């Protein structure tokens, strides 16, 4: 068979191969675009969350081009639709924990780097200024060591973004990815006496024991 006759077949093969390689990227982009639009409508009050979910905050990581709605009152099933905040209300110095799925809402975290800026805008007080954080440490732990890692690393001046790892693992991922972010400015921090104050920079209503 001549090269000229093979050329159309080679072109078809090249296009097919490119589609296979680009497929997950295009799928990620499309799902992310749909999420962005839906969550923006909820944040702006144009669409309601299903009961008992409530809007807690707006999370932004500029270096990843990532903006996400954070909800409270979520269970494991709700994590399929949104990321959720959680703290351990048994400890007054507990970090705010924000959980999301690695194959949807938190997929961009695979490109996160130490030093990245993180902004959290609470919904409890609309006039309140956004909280500014900076990624201080990235940690990967076995999934059965997550609670120990949180206990060891937490403080009221930190938030932790948590998802499964590896990001492209097929099946039940064996590890957990934790991105610890510390306050990046001179905002007054909360102590145990502030726990009932909705103007406190911590997100009111996210106090569910993990």
N, C-alpha and C positions, 0 to 999 in steps of 0.2 A: 504494500500500500504506500502511495507516495506521500510526501510531507504535506503537499497541498490538500490531499484528501483527509489527512489526519488533523489538519488545523482546526476545523469546526468541532471535532470531538475534544480536542485539547482545550478549546475555549469553553465548551460546556463543562468540562471537568474543573477548570479553574474557577468558573463562576460558582459551581456547586460547592467546591472546597471553601471558597471565601464565605459563602453563606453559612456553612457549618461552623466555621471559626467565629464569624461575627454574630451568629445567632444568639448566644447568651447575652452579649453586650447589647444588642438591639432589644431583646426581651427585657433586660434590666432597665434600659432607658425608658421603654414604654410603660412599665409598671411604676417606675419612679415618677414619671410625668403625671400619671393618673393619681398617684398618692399626693403629689404636690398640690394638684388642683383641688382634690377633695379636702385635704387638711386645711388649705387656705380658706375654703368656704366655711369650714367649721370654726376656725379661729376668728373669722370676720363676722360670725353670727348668722351666716346665710344658710347654714345646715346644722341640724342638731345631732348630738351624739345619742346613741341608744342608752336607755337607763340600764344600770346605775352609773355608767361612765360619766365623768366630768372633765372638762378642760382644766389642765393644771398649768401648762407653760408652753412656750414656743422655744425650741432648741435650734440653735444655729451654729454651724461650723463652716465659716467662710472658705477656708482652704480646700474643703471638699465640695463646695457648692451645695451643701446639705442644710435643709431646713425641715424640721419635723415637729408635729404636734405631740405633746406629752400629755397623757391622760392619767387620771387616778381612778381607783375603784375597779381596776382591771384584774381579770384572772388569766389563766394560761390560754384559754380560748380567745380572749380579747386581743392577745398579743399578735394574732394573725392579722389584725386590722390596724393596730396602733402600737407605739412604744409606750411604756408605762413607768411611772415613778413608784418607788418603794423605799421605806426606811424601816429600821428595826426600832420600834417604839419602846423597847426595853432598855435602850441605851441612849442617854441624853447627848452623847457625842457622836451619834451615828451619822454616817455619810448619807447623802441622798443618792439612791441607786436608780438608774434608768435602764430598763431592760428592753431589748428589741431583737427581732429575728435576723440572723446573719444573711439569709437569702432574700430579704426584702428591705425593710426599713433601715437596718444597720449594715447593709452591704457596703456602703461607702467607707465604713470604718477600716476596711482592709488597707486603705491608703493613708490612714491617719498617722501622723508623726508627732513626736514629742515637741513641745513648743507651740503647737497649733492653738489658735484662739477658739474659745467656746463661749457662746452667749446664751443665757437662759433668762427669758422674760416671763415672770410669773403672771398668772391670770387672777390671783387672789386680790390684787390691788392694781387696777389699770394705770394709776398715776405713778406707780413705782418704777424706778429706773431698772434697766436690765442688769443682771448679775454677769460680771465678766470673769471668765476662768481661762486657764492655760493648761494644756495637757502636760503633766509633769512626769508621768510614768506609764508605760504600756506593759501589761503583764499577761502571761498565758499560763493557766493552771489546769490541772486535771479537773474534770467536772465535779468529782466528789470532794475536791479541796476548795471549792468556791467559797463556802461559808467561812472557812479558816482564813482565806485570803482577804475577804471583806473585813473580818474582825481585826485582822492584823494591820490593814492599811487605812481604815476609816478614821475620819474626824469630821467635825461639823463645818470645817472650812473646805471640804472636798465634795465633789460629786464623782460618781463612777458610772461609766457607760459600759454595759455588759451585754455580750452576745456569745453565741456558740462559735467554736473554732475547731478545725480550719474552716475558712469561709466557703470553700467549694467542696467540702467533704460530702460524700453521698451517704445518707443514712443518719443515724444518731451520732452527732459529733462528740468525740471523746474529751474535748477540752473547752475551756471558757476563756474568752478574751476580755480583759478588763482595761479600760482606759481611765486612769485616775487624773482628774483635773482639779487644780487648786486655784483659789481666788487670785486674780491677777491685778487687783487694785486695792485701795485702802478702805473699802467699805467696812463698816462696823459688822462684826460677826455676831451670831446669836449664841447665847448660852442657854443653859437649861431653863432659866427664868423666862426666856422668850418663847418657849414652846407653844404657848397658847395665843401668841400675837400674830395675826394674819398679815401684818406689815413687815414681819421679820423676813429677811431675804430667803429663808428656807421656804419651800413650797407648802403652804397650808394644805392639809388633807392627805398628804402622802405618807402618813404615819401608820402603815400596816406592817406588822411583823413579818419578816421574811423567814 
